[in-house]
């Protein structure tokens, strides 16, 4: 017969984290870190952080986390949230909060297995945040200017049209750098970018 004593003991430990008095004792009185408490109860540090928040026990950073460093590691160095946490010696919970504050899109779980093999992979640029100037009002202005028509296939679409950056630079929100495309055409412009840059630049320069 399979020995289940270890599993039962583990489940008992996991149940104990629901005890608010016990959590206050470890986290507030004894000043244990979420990582240390997690090790005691055989769970992830993020589980302890979530439990503390549900119990309305204010969580704190043991060491101030530099948001610029988090941005650099996650966006420029392309580390995962777990890798950033290990590097900064903290749990993943505060990192998710920081990324949310910075308006940074969280990568899907299959990010590293799929995108690095994709010929259209450009170093994670699609995950960089848009500037303040990139507003719904600006995008709607471009759609109206282009008569709600895709500027590649030249047809009207029932779907909501995308607004494309001609030079592929999200920071450049000049209206001359923006053009309206349907979803399929917008996807097509992700490859052979030099060609599409020249193509749409020519269109914009020769508008009457």
N, C-alpha and C positions, 0 to 999 in steps of 0.2 A: 504494500500500500504506500502511496506517495505521501511523504511527510509534508503536512501543511502548516506546521507550527510556526514556521518563519513567515508565511503569508498572513496568518492570523495575527501574529505579533505586529506586523507592519500595518495591518488594517486598524488595530487598536491605537497605534501611534498616530495614524492619520486622523482618526476620530477625535483625538485629544486637541487638535489644533482648532476645533470648533469651540473650545472652552475659552471664553473671553478673559476670565480671571487669570488663567494660565498664560495667555498671550501677553497680558499686561505685566505679569510677573517677569517673563523672559525679556520682553521688548522694552518696557518702560523702567522697571525696577532694576533688573540685572543688566540692562542695556546691551543685550545680545543683538547682533546684526541679523537681518533676515536670512542671510546665508548660513549663519551658525544655527539659527532656529530650524531652518530647512533640513540641515544635516541631522539634527536631533530627531526630527519626525519623518525622515526619509522621503521628503518631497522636494519640489523645485522651489528656489527662492521666490519666483514670481507667484507661486501658490500662497506663500506666507504673506507677501505684499497685498495680494487680492483679499486675503482673509482679514488682514488688519484694516483695510479700507472698508470692507463690509461691516466690520465691528465699529467703524468710526473712530479708530485709533490712528491718529495722525502719524503718517510715515515721514521719515526724514532721510536725507542723504548723509551718510557717515562722512563722506568727503565731498566737497562741492564739485559738481560735475560741470566741466567746461563745455558749453553748448557748441562753441566753434569747433572744438576737438571732436565732438560727437558727429557734427556735420562732415568734417574732413574724413573721419574714419569710415562713416557709412556711405557717403556720396563719392568722395574722391578716391578713397582706398578700397571701396566696394566690400568692406567687411560686413558680415551678417550682424544682427543685433546681439546674438549670443557671443560672437567673437569680440565685438566692441565691449560687451559686459566683462568678458574675461580680461581684456586689455586694461580696462579702467577699474577692475576689481570691484564691481558693483552688480546688482541684480538687473535683470532686463526690464523690470517694471518702470523705473524712472527714465530709462532710455526711450521707451515707447511714448511716455508723456512728453519728453523733450522733442522727439520727432514730430509728434502731433502739434506741439506749440510752434514748431518751425514750418508747419504745413508741408511736411515731407511725406510723400507716398511710401507706404511700407511695401517692400518687395514681396511677391508671392513666394511660396515655399519652393517651387520648382525653378526659381530665378537662375540659380547657378547651373543647373543641369540642362536647361533649355536655351537661355539667351546666349551663353558663351559659344554654343554650337551654331547659332544663327548667323548667316552671312550678313544680316543687316545690323548686327550688334555694334553699337557705337560707344561703348564704355559707360553705359548707364545714363546717358543724357536725358532720356525720357523721364527719369525719376528726379531730375533737378527741379526745384520749385520755380514757378512762374513769378515774374516781377509784379509789383503793385499795379502797374499800368495795365496789366492784362485783366481786363474786366469784362463782364457780360455786356455792358453798354458798348464797349469798343467792338466786340465781336459782332454784335447786332448791327452796328453802324457799317461794318465791312460787308455783311450779308445784304443789307439794303443797297449799298453802293454797287454791289455786283448783281443786283436785281434777283437775288435768291437763286442764282444759277451757277452750277459748277463751271469753273473757268478752264477745266481741262476737257471734259467730255461735252461741254456747252449745252447740257440739258438741265431742265428744272427737275428737282427731286422733291418728293413728299417728305422725306426724312429731313431732320435738322442738319444743315450743312456745317462742315468743319471750317475753321479759319486757319490757314496754313502760313507759317513763317517762311518766306521765300529763301532767305539765307540760312535757315535752320538754326537761327540764334534766338532763343526765347526772350533774351533781354531786349532785342530790337523790335519794339512795338510801333514803329513808324507805320502809318497807314499804307505807304508805298511798298512796305515789306510784307504786307498781308494780303492774302487772296483767298477766295472762297472755293472750296472743293467738296465734292460728295465723299462719302466714307470710303468707297472702293478706290477712287482716284487718290485720295489722301494716303491710303495704304501703299499704293503703287509708287508714290514719290519717296518712300523710305529707302529705295535702292536707286543706284545711278544718280546720286544727288547733284553732281556737277552738271549733268544734262538738264535736270529739272530746274536747277537754279538759273541756268542760262535761258531756258524756255520761258519761265515765268517772268524773269527780268525783261526779256524782249516784249512780252505781252504788256507789261506795265509801262514800259517806255514808249510803246506805240499806241497807247489808248488815246482816243480823241476826246 
